[in-house]
Amino acid sequence: WALPLGLLAAAFERQWKGASESTDFVGARWFFMHVLGHLAFLQYVLPVFEPEVPSSSLSYEDALKKCGGSAGLADYRNTNPIEVLKSHAGTDPDEKKLIFYRQDKEHLQKRAKKFNSDMGVSDEFAKGSVLGVLRKLDKETDALKEEVSGAWEETKERIGRDISSV
């Protein structure tokens, strides 16, 4: 933003001085003052209010292990097409080949079986996707809906009997 605002400062100086088109370099002083002031602000003032966050030498795999490997099914590597392609083109035979993550293809992920067992979904119910968990919740919701509608019908009958007896 230093350059566009510097141009605005230069235009302001030209307007203020009433410079015609024949006078060169009118406005250059305010342009350079603004750009230098902007850079000085970024270099010396801004770090005082917002300290720099120290970088870490921890690799992504080490950070994932540190978190207990619970990054879920989608993580940085399997959602990044470049990382997936690099894993398939790699020369290291011990490196795991990544599978590109898509929400409709979650069951293809290697961690999907572990994820479903943690959520309490059986293997025959879902192939290892979050969609299986949603299907289970949908079934439970349908059962609850039937129970509530049955109770509603009983209540309407009871109210109808009470009204007719009055």
Backbone as a printed PyTorch tensor [residue, N CA C, xyz], in Angstrom:
tensor([[[  0.8140,  -1.1940,   0.0000],
         [  0.0000,   0.0000,   0.0000],
         [  0.8530,   1.2510,   0.0000]],

        [[  2.1580,   1.0990,   0.1110],
         [  3.0180,   2.2840,   0.1450],
         [  2.9870,   3.0280,  -1.1810]],

        [[  3.0620,   2.3020,  -2.2860],
         [  3.1120,   2.9710,  -3.5960],
         [  1.7940,   3.6330,  -3.9840]],

        [[  0.6570,   2.9360,  -3.8780],
         [ -0.5900,   3.6340,  -4.2510],
         [ -0.8750,   4.8470,  -3.3690]],

        [[ -0.6140,   4.7050,  -2.0760],
         [ -0.8520,   5.8610,  -1.1960],
         [  0.1930,   6.9410,  -1.4020]],

        [[  1.4100,   6.5500,  -1.8280],
         [  2.4280,   7.5450,  -2.1820],
         [  2.0020,   8.3550,  -3.3870]],

        [[  1.3920,   7.6790,  -4.3720],
         [  0.8620,   8.4060,  -5.5370],
         [ -0.2440,   9.3640,  -5.1210]],

        [[ -1.0620,   8.9310,  -4.1850],
         [ -2.1250,   9.8140,  -3.6890],
         [ -1.5280,  11.0290,  -2.9790]],

        [[ -0.4460,  10.8140,  -2.2070],
         [  0.2140,  11.9340,  -1.5310],
         [  0.8290,  12.8910,  -2.5530]],

        [[  1.4180,  12.3290,  -3.6080],
         [  2.0050,  13.1850,  -4.6450],
         [  0.9210,  13.9930,  -5.3530]],

        [[ -0.1990,  13.3760,  -5.6480],
         [ -1.3030,  14.0920,  -6.2950],
         [ -1.8250,  15.1950,  -5.3820]],

        [[ -1.8770,  14.9250,  -4.0860],
         [ -2.3360,  15.9440,  -3.1390],
         [ -1.3820,  17.1370,  -3.1290]],

        [[ -0.0660,  16.8340,  -3.1490],
         [  0.9060,  17.9330,  -3.1490],
         [  0.7880,  18.7550,  -4.4360]],

        [[  0.6160,  18.1030,  -5.5710],
         [  0.4600,  18.8320,  -6.8470],
         [ -0.7830,  19.7200,  -6.8050]],

        [[ -1.8560,  19.1940,  -6.2500],
         [ -3.0960,  19.9740,  -6.1700],
         [ -2.9240,  21.1470,  -5.2130]],

        [[ -2.2480,  20.8960,  -4.1090],
         [ -2.0720,  21.9130,  -3.0800],
         [ -1.1610,  23.0420,  -3.5660]],

        [[ -0.1130,  22.6810,  -4.2880],
         [  0.8290,  23.6850,  -4.8030],
         [  0.2770,  24.3590,  -6.0560]],

        [[ -0.7440,  23.7960,  -6.6660],
         [ -1.3040,  24.3720,  -7.8800],
         [ -0.3630,  24.2340,  -9.0540]],

        [[  0.3210,  23.1240,  -9.1390],
         [  1.3140,  22.9180, -10.1950],
         [  0.6320,  22.6650, -11.5220]],

        [[  1.2160,  23.2560, -12.5430],
         [  0.7020,  22.9820, -13.8840],
         [  1.4450,  21.7740, -14.4420]],

        [[  1.0700,  21.3590, -15.6410],
         [  1.6870,  20.1670, -16.2140],
         [  3.1340,  20.4030, -16.6110]],

        [[  3.5490,  21.6410, -16.7540],
         [  4.9210,  21.9260, -17.1820],
         [  5.9230,  21.7820, -16.0410]],

        [[  5.4770,  21.8690, -14.8060],
         [  6.3990,  21.7540, -13.6760],
         [  6.6050,  20.2800, -13.3570]],

        [[  7.8470,  19.8730, -13.4700],
         [  8.1850,  18.4750, -13.2100],
         [  8.5520,  18.2780, -11.7410]],

        [[  8.3880,  17.0940, -11.3020],
         [  8.7880,  16.6310,  -9.9780],
         [  8.0460,  17.2820,  -8.8250]],

        [[  6.9840,  18.0130,  -9.0960],
         [  6.1640,  18.4990,  -7.9940],
         [  5.3170,  17.3180,  -7.5420]],

        [[  5.4050,  17.0010,  -6.2880],
         [  4.7060,  15.8400,  -5.7540],
         [  5.6450,  14.6950,  -5.4540]],

        [[  6.8390,  14.7260,  -6.0600],
         [  7.8080,  13.6420,  -5.8270],
         [  8.2800,  13.6590,  -4.3700]],

        [[  8.3990,  14.8610,  -3.7980],
         [  8.8570,  14.9460,  -2.4130],
         [  7.8800,  14.2300,  -1.4800]],

        [[  6.5810,  14.4750,  -1.6110],
         [  5.5960,  13.8240,  -0.7390],
         [  5.4920,  12.3380,  -1.0420]],

        [[  5.6760,  11.9510,  -2.3130],
         [  5.6620,  10.5300,  -2.6690],
         [  6.7610,   9.7860,  -1.9100]],

        [[  8.0020,  10.2980,  -2.0170],
         [  9.1190,   9.6190,  -1.3650],
         [  9.0330,   9.6990,   0.1560]],

        [[  8.5410,  10.8210,   0.6760],
         [  8.3550,  10.9240,   2.1320],
         [  7.3580,   9.8790,   2.6130]],

        [[  6.2780,   9.7070,   1.8530],
         [  5.2780,   8.7320,   2.2660],
         [  5.8300,   7.3040,   2.1860]],

        [[  6.5030,   6.9660,   1.1020],
         [  7.0350,   5.6080,   0.9530],
         [  8.0610,   5.3160,   2.0410]],

        [[  8.9720,   6.2420,   2.3060],
         [  9.9760,   6.0340,   3.3600],
         [  9.3240,   5.9550,   4.7410]],

        [[  8.3320,   6.8130,   4.9800],
         [  7.6160,   6.7460,   6.2620],
         [  6.8830,   5.4140,   6.4250]],

        [[  6.3020,   4.9410,   5.3340],
         [  5.5860,   3.6690,   5.3640],
         [  6.5520,   2.5220,   5.6850]],

        [[  7.7000,   2.4900,   5.0100],
         [  8.6820,   1.4300,   5.2510],
         [  9.2430,   1.5050,   6.6710]],

        [[  9.4900,   2.7210,   7.1720],
         [  9.9760,   2.8780,   8.5530],
         [  8.9300,   2.3730,   9.5440]],

        [[  7.6750,   2.6660,   9.2770],
         [  6.5980,   2.1810,  10.1510],
         [  6.5790,   0.6470,  10.1840]],

        [[  6.6780,   0.0290,   8.9990],
         [  6.6650,  -1.4330,   8.9410],
         [  7.8830,  -2.0460,   9.6220]],

        [[  9.0380,  -1.3910,   9.5010],
         [ 10.2700,  -1.9490,  10.0520],
         [ 10.3800,  -1.7570,  11.5690]],

        [[  9.9840,  -0.5950,  12.0860],
         [ 10.2800,  -0.2700,  13.4830],
         [  9.0580,  -0.2040,  14.3890]],

        [[  7.9330,   0.2400,  13.9150],
         [  6.7740,   0.4400,  14.7850],
         [  5.9210,  -0.8270,  14.8750]],

        [[  5.6170,  -1.4370,  13.7610],
         [  4.7280,  -2.5970,  13.7430],
         [  5.2400,  -3.7770,  14.5770]],

        [[  6.5360,  -4.1170,  14.5460],
         [  6.9920,  -5.2390,  15.3820],
         [  6.8240,  -5.0170,  16.8780]],

        [[  6.7230,  -3.7670,  17.3070],
         [  6.5260,  -3.4930,  18.7320],
         [  5.1420,  -3.9670,  19.1750]],

        [[  4.1330,  -3.7750,  18.3250],
         [  2.7670,  -4.1380,  18.6750],
         [  2.4410,  -5.5980,  18.3980]],

        [[  3.1120,  -6.1950,  17.4320],
         [  2.8270,  -7.5750,  17.0600],
         [  4.1390,  -8.3410,  16.9730]],

        [[  4.5320,  -9.0150,  18.0740],
         [  5.8150,  -9.7160,  18.0520],
         [  5.8010, -10.8720,  17.0490]],

        [[  6.9650, -11.1450,  16.4970],
         [  7.0930, -12.1920,  15.4970],
         [  6.9600, -13.5590,  16.1620]],

        [[  6.1880, -14.4340,  15.5520],
         [  5.9980, -15.7800,  16.0730],
         [  7.2140, -16.6040,  15.6840]],

        [[  7.8270, -17.2850,  16.6510],
         [  9.0170, -18.0630,  16.2940],
         [  8.6460, -19.2330,  15.3840]],

        [[  9.4660, -19.4550,  14.3820],
         [  9.2080, -20.5730,  13.4770],
         [  9.6830, -21.8660,  14.1390]],

        [[  9.1720, -22.9560,  13.6440],
         [  9.5150, -24.2550,  14.2060],
         [ 10.2570, -25.0720,  13.1630]],

        [[ 11.1960, -25.8660,  13.6290],
         [ 11.9160, -26.7540,  12.7190],
         [ 11.2450, -28.1190,  12.6550]],

        [[ 10.0580, -28.2170,  13.2540],
         [  9.3170, -29.4710,  13.2760],
         [  8.7330, -29.7530,  11.8970]],

        [[  8.9350, -30.9660,  11.4000],
         [  8.3480, -31.3220,  10.1060],
         [  6.8680, -31.6340,  10.2950]],

        [[  6.1530, -31.7230,   9.1710],
         [  4.7150, -31.9940,   9.2440],
         [  4.4560, -33.3630,   9.8710]],

        [[  5.2490, -34.3620,   9.4890],
         [  5.0600, -35.7080,  10.0370],
         [  5.3040, -35.7270,  11.5430]],

        [[  6.3450, -34.9940,  12.0160],
         [  6.6200, -34.9290,  13.4510],
         [  5.4950, -34.2270,  14.2040]],

        [[  4.9630, -33.1600,  13.6170],
         [  3.8540, -32.4430,  14.2570],
         [  2.6150, -33.3300,  14.3210]],

        [[  2.3900, -34.1230,  13.2830],
         [  1.2490, -35.0340,  13.2730],
         [  1.4020, -36.1000,  14.3500]],

        [[  2.6220, -36.6200,  14.5040],
         [  2.8780, -37.6090,  15.5660],
         [  2.6970, -36.9810,  16.9420]],

        [[  3.1320, -35.7330,  17.0780],
         [  3.0080, -35.0300,  18.3560],
         [  1.5410, -34.8490,  18.7480]],

        [[  0.6650, -34.6840,  17.7510],
         [ -0.7720, -34.5400,  17.9990],
         [ -1.4520, -35.8980,  18.1460]],

        [[ -0.6980, -36.9560,  18.1530],
         [ -1.2940, -38.2790,  18.2940],
         [ -1.8230, -38.8240,  16.9800]],

        [[ -1.4720, -38.2160,  15.8760],
         [ -1.9220, -38.6910,  14.5750],
         [ -3.4050, -38.5060,  14.3460]],

        [[ -4.0370, -37.6260,  15.1110],
         [ -5.4880, -37.4630,  14.9980],
         [ -5.8380, -36.2540,  14.1330]],

        [[ -5.3270, -36.2370,  12.9150],
         [ -5.6310, -35.1230,  12.0280],
         [ -6.9330, -35.3520,  11.2800]],

        [[ -7.6190, -36.4530,  11.5510],
         [ -8.8370, -36.7560,  10.8190],
         [ -8.4930, -37.3710,   9.4770]],

        [[ -9.4360, -37.4170,   8.5960],
         [ -9.1980, -38.0290,   7.2970],
         [ -8.5550, -37.0720,   6.3110]],

        [[ -8.8730, -35.8110,   6.4060],
         [ -8.2940, -34.8130,   5.5050],
         [ -7.1740, -34.0990,   6.2360]],

        [[ -6.0120, -34.0680,   5.6290],
         [ -4.9040, -33.3200,   6.1920],
         [ -4.2000, -32.5650,   5.0810]],

        [[ -3.1060, -31.9170,   5.4140],
         [ -2.4140, -31.0880,   4.4370],
         [ -1.9340, -31.9120,   3.2470]],

        [[ -1.3890, -33.0720,   3.5070],
         [ -0.7560, -33.8310,   2.4250],
         [ -1.7710, -34.4560,   1.4790]],

        [[ -2.8560, -35.0300,   1.9910],
         [ -3.7640, -35.7170,   1.0620],
         [ -4.8150, -34.7910,   0.4460]],

        [[ -4.8520, -33.5290,   0.8310],
         [ -5.7330, -32.5680,   0.1630],
         [ -4.9520, -31.6830,  -0.7990]],

        [[ -3.6500, -31.8110,  -0.8030],
         [ -2.7900, -31.0290,  -1.6840],
         [ -2.4180, -31.9050,  -2.8820]],

        [[ -2.9220, -31.5890,  -4.0810],
         [ -2.6570, -32.4480,  -5.2280],
         [ -1.1740, -32.5850,  -5.5560]],

        [[ -0.3900, -31.5570,  -5.2830],
         [  1.0480, -31.6340,  -5.5560],
         [  1.7050, -32.6670,  -4.6430]],

        [[  1.3420, -32.6600,  -3.3660],
         [  1.9010, -33.6380,  -2.4300],
         [  1.5050, -35.0610,  -2.8280]],

        [[  0.2670, -35.2420,  -3.2700],
         [ -0.1920, -36.5750,  -3.6830],
         [  0.6060, -37.0470,  -4.8930]],

        [[  0.7740, -36.1690,  -5.8820],
         [  1.5480, -36.5430,  -7.0670],
         [  3.0080, -36.8140,  -6.7280]],

        [[  3.5790, -36.0160,  -5.8320],
         [  4.9660, -36.2520,  -5.4280],
         [  5.1140, -37.5990,  -4.7360]],

        [[  4.1090, -38.0160,  -3.9570],
         [  4.2100, -39.3100,  -3.2800],
         [  4.1600, -40.4620,  -4.2790]],

        [[  3.4540, -40.2750,  -5.3970],
         [  3.3770, -41.3320,  -6.4030],
         [  4.5950, -41.3470,  -7.3150]],

        [[  5.2380, -40.2000,  -7.4780],
         [  6.3990, -40.1230,  -8.3670],
         [  7.7060, -40.2940,  -7.6100]],

        [[  7.6290, -40.4720,  -6.3090],
         [  8.8370, -40.5680,  -5.4970],
         [  9.6590, -41.8110,  -5.8120]],

        [[ 10.9530, -41.7070,  -5.5620],
         [ 11.8500, -42.8300,  -5.8110],
         [ 12.0220, -43.7160,  -4.5890]],

        [[ 11.5430, -43.2610,  -3.4310],
         [ 11.6630, -44.0330,  -2.2030],
         [ 10.5610, -45.0900,  -2.1570]],

        [[ 10.9120, -46.3950,  -2.2010],
         [  9.8670, -47.4270,  -2.2070],
         [  9.1570, -47.5710,  -0.8560]],

        [[  9.7800, -47.0760,   0.2250],
         [  9.1660, -47.1940,   1.5510],
         [  8.1350, -46.1100,   1.8130]],

        [[  8.1190, -45.0590,   0.9820],
         [  7.1760, -43.9630,   1.1970],
         [  5.7620, -44.4130,   0.8450]],

        [[  4.8230, -44.0440,   1.7150],
         [  3.4140, -44.3970,   1.4760],
         [  2.8600, -43.5720,   0.3330]],

        [[  2.1050, -44.2210,  -0.5300],
         [  1.4410, -43.5190,  -1.6250],
         [  0.1670, -42.9020,  -1.0770]],

        [[  0.0060, -41.6190,  -1.2770],
         [ -1.1700, -40.9150,  -0.7700],
         [ -2.3490, -41.0920,  -1.7200]],

        [[ -3.5350, -40.9920,  -1.1750],
         [ -4.7690, -41.0210,  -1.9540],
         [ -5.4010, -39.6520,  -1.8070]],

        [[ -5.6750, -39.0130,  -2.9440],
         [ -6.2540, -37.6710,  -2.9100],
         [ -7.5980, -37.6980,  -2.1900]],

        [[ -7.7900, -36.7720,  -1.2670],
         [ -8.9980, -36.7350,  -0.4350],
         [-10.1280, -36.0090,  -1.1520]],

        [[-11.2640, -36.6500,  -1.2050],
         [-12.5230, -36.0330,  -1.6340],
         [-13.5860, -36.4910,  -0.6530]],

        [[-14.5620, -35.6310,  -0.3690],
         [-15.5640, -35.9770,   0.6310],
         [-16.3880, -37.1760,   0.2230]],

        [[-16.6220, -37.3630,  -1.0580],
         [-17.4260, -38.5020,  -1.4740],
         [-16.5940, -39.7750,  -1.6100]],

        [[-15.2810, -39.6880,  -1.4060],
         [-14.3990, -40.8500,  -1.5080],
         [-13.6100, -41.0640,  -0.2130]],

        [[-14.2090, -40.7230,   0.9150],
         [-13.5120, -40.8350,   2.1920],
         [-13.1380, -42.2600,   2.5350]],

        [[-13.9360, -43.2080,   2.0950],
         [-13.6780, -44.6000,   2.4440],
         [-12.3800, -45.1200,   1.8320]],

        [[-11.7880, -44.4170,   0.8710],
         [-10.5350, -44.8420,   0.2670],
         [ -9.3150, -44.4940,   1.1230]],

        [[ -9.4770, -43.5890,   2.0690],
         [ -8.3600, -43.1840,   2.9160],
         [ -7.9560, -44.3150,   3.8470]],

        [[ -6.6550, -44.4640,   4.0690],
         [ -6.1520, -45.5520,   4.9110],
         [ -6.5690, -45.4020,   6.3670]],

        [[ -6.7560, -44.1630,   6.8070],
         [ -7.1490, -43.9430,   8.2090],
         [ -8.6460, -44.0630,   8.4170]],

        [[ -9.4090, -44.3120,   7.3670],
         [-10.8660, -44.3290,   7.4790],
         [-11.3500, -45.4460,   8.3920]],

        [[-10.7410, -46.6140,   8.3560],
         [-11.1660, -47.7390,   9.1960],
         [-10.9990, -47.3740,  10.6670]],

        [[ -9.8610, -46.7810,  11.0200],
         [ -9.6240, -46.3600,  12.4000],
         [-10.6230, -45.2780,  12.8060]],

        [[-10.9020, -44.3450,  11.9030],
         [-11.8260, -43.2560,  12.2000],
         [-13.2140, -43.8030,  12.5270]],

        [[-13.6950, -44.7410,  11.7230],
         [-15.0260, -45.2940,  11.9660],
         [-15.0830, -46.1130,  13.2400]],

        [[-14.0290, -46.8490,  13.5650],
         [-14.0720, -47.6290,  14.7940],
         [-14.0680, -46.7070,  16.0070]],

        [[-13.4040, -45.5500,  15.8960],
         [-13.4340, -44.5720,  16.9900],
         [-14.8220, -43.9730,  17.1600]],

        [[-15.5810, -43.8380,  16.0660],
         [-16.9090, -43.2460,  16.1140],
         [-17.9860, -44.2670,  16.4660]],

        [[-17.6380, -45.5560,  16.5450],
         [-18.6100, -46.5700,  16.9080],
         [-19.4390, -47.0600,  15.7420]],

        [[-18.9530, -46.9290,  14.5240],
         [-19.6820, -47.3980,  13.3540],
         [-19.0930, -48.7320,  12.9370]],

        [[-19.9420, -49.7300,  12.7520],
         [-19.4370, -51.0450,  12.3810],
         [-18.9980, -51.0490,  10.9260]],

        [[-18.1010, -52.0090,  10.5870],
         [-17.5760, -52.0850,   9.2280],
         [-18.6490, -52.4660,   8.2240]],

        [[-19.6110, -53.3230,   8.6220],
         [-20.6450, -53.6940,   7.6560],
         [-21.6330, -52.5500,   7.4230]],

        [[-21.7170, -51.6270,   8.3690],
         [-22.6470, -50.5070,   8.1960],
         [-22.0730, -49.4560,   7.2530]],

        [[-20.7790, -49.1710,   7.3630],
         [-20.1520, -48.1580,   6.5090],
         [-18.7910, -48.6540,   6.0640]],

        [[-18.4110, -48.2940,   4.8810],
         [-17.1410, -48.7440,   4.3270],
         [-15.9660, -47.9650,   4.8830]],

        [[-16.1800, -47.1040,   5.7910],
         [-15.0740, -46.3330,   6.3530],
         [-15.1740, -44.8590,   6.0530]],

        [[-16.3600, -44.3400,   5.9370],
         [-16.4800, -42.9230,   5.6150],
         [-17.2660, -42.1950,   6.6910]],

        [[-17.1060, -40.9120,   6.7100],
         [-17.8790, -40.0780,   7.6130],
         [-19.3530, -40.1530,   7.2240]],

        [[-19.6070, -40.4410,   5.9550],
         [-20.9870, -40.5870,   5.5120],
         [-21.6890, -41.7170,   6.2750]],

        [[-20.9280, -42.7400,   6.6640],
         [-21.5040, -43.8180,   7.4590],
         [-22.0050, -43.3190,   8.7980]],

        [[-21.2450, -42.4430,   9.4130],
         [-21.6660, -41.8630,  10.6860],
         [-22.9350, -41.0400,  10.4710]],

        [[-22.9870, -40.3050,   9.3640],
         [-24.1780, -39.5130,   9.0800],
         [-25.3850, -40.4060,   8.8160]],

        [[-25.1710, -41.5420,   8.1390],
         [-26.2850, -42.4720,   7.9110],
         [-26.8170, -43.0160,   9.2290]],

        [[-25.8990, -43.3350,  10.1430],
         [-26.3200, -43.8470,  11.4550],
         [-27.1490, -42.7870,  12.1910]],

        [[-26.6910, -41.5450,  12.1540],
         [-27.4440, -40.4620,  12.7920],
         [-28.7970, -40.2640,  12.1220]],

        [[-28.8540, -40.4390,  10.8050],
         [-30.1050, -40.3030,  10.0640],
         [-31.1030, -41.3750,  10.4920]],

        [[-30.6240, -42.6010,  10.6700],
         [-31.5130, -43.6800,  11.1280],
         [-32.0430, -43.3820,  12.5270]],

        [[-31.1490, -42.9170,  13.3990],
         [-31.5780, -42.5880,  14.7600],
         [-32.5920, -41.4470,  14.7460]],

        [[-32.3860, -40.4730,  13.8620],
         [-33.3220, -39.3610,  13.7460],
         [-34.6810, -39.8400,  13.2540]],

        [[-34.6970, -40.7540,  12.2750],
         [-35.9630, -41.2990,  11.7770],
         [-36.7140, -42.0390,  12.8740]],

        [[-35.9880, -42.8330,  13.6760],
         [-36.6260, -43.5620,  14.7730],
         [-37.2200, -42.5840,  15.7880]],

        [[-36.4930, -41.5300,  16.0910],
         [-36.9890, -40.5250,  17.0280],
         [-38.2010, -39.8020,  16.4570]],

        [[-38.1930, -39.5260,  15.1460],
         [-39.3090, -38.8630,  14.4950],
         [-40.5790, -39.7250,  14.5870]],

        [[-40.4270, -41.0470,  14.3630],
         [-41.5770, -41.9490,  14.4660],
         [-42.1220, -41.9770,  15.8890]],

        [[-41.2360, -42.0010,  16.8590],
         [-41.6480, -42.0190,  18.2630],
         [-42.4060, -40.7420,  18.6260]],

        [[-41.8900, -39.5850,  18.1710],
         [-42.5320, -38.3120,  18.4780],
         [-43.8830, -38.2110,  17.7620]],

        [[-43.9510, -38.6670,  16.4910],
         [-45.2290, -38.5750,  15.7760],
         [-46.2740, -39.4920,  16.4060]],

        [[-45.8440, -40.6700,  16.9110],
         [-46.7800, -41.5470,  17.6200],
         [-47.3160, -40.8860,  18.8840]],

        [[-46.4250, -40.2460,  19.6260],
         [-46.8510, -39.5520,  20.8420],
         [-47.7700, -38.3820,  20.4940]],

        [[-47.5320, -37.7200,  19.3660],
         [-48.3700, -36.6080,  18.9370],
         [-49.7730, -37.0920,  18.5970]],

        [[-49.8730, -38.2060,  17.8920],
         [-51.1800, -38.7630,  17.5440],
         [-51.9570, -39.1300,  18.8070]],

        [[-51.2960, -39.7410,  19.7810],
         [-51.9600, -40.0870,  21.0470],
         [-52.4540, -38.8290,  21.7520]],

        [[-51.6480, -37.7850,  21.7300],
         [-52.0330, -36.5280,  22.3860],
         [-53.2370, -35.9160,  21.6890]],

        [[-53.2640, -35.9350,  20.3520],
         [-54.4040, -35.3810,  19.6180],
         [-55.6750, -36.1700,  19.9330]],

        [[-55.5750, -37.5020,  20.0180],
         [-56.7500, -38.3150,  20.3540],
         [-57.2400, -37.9940,  21.7610]],

        [[-56.3080, -37.8540,  22.6970],
         [-56.6650, -37.5510,  24.0740],
         [-57.3400, -36.1840,  24.1710]],

        [[-56.7920, -35.2030,  23.4260],
         [-57.3910, -33.8530,  23.4340],
         [-58.7760, -33.9050,  22.8080]],

        [[-58.9220, -34.6610,  21.7040],
         [-60.2280, -34.7800,  21.0480],
         [-61.2570, -35.3920,  21.9630]],

        [[-60.8590, -36.4440,  22.7580],
         [-61.8010, -37.0490,  23.7140],
         [-62.1660, -36.0780,  24.8150]],

        [[-61.1500, -35.3100,  25.2860],
         [-61.4260, -34.3470,  26.3590],
         [-62.3590, -33.2380,  25.8670]],

        [[-62.2020, -32.7940,  24.6150],
         [-63.0440, -31.7240,  24.0840],
         [-64.4710, -32.2450,  23.8730]],

        [[-64.5970, -33.4690,  23.3700],
         [-65.9440, -33.9990,  23.1000],
         [-66.7100, -34.3010,  24.3950]],

        [[-65.9990, -34.5620,  25.4710],
         [-66.6850, -34.8320,  26.7300],
         [-67.1470, -33.5710,  27.4190]],

        [[-66.6970, -32.4240,  26.9740],
         [-67.1000, -31.1630,  27.6160],
         [-68.4200, -30.7070,  27.1650]]])
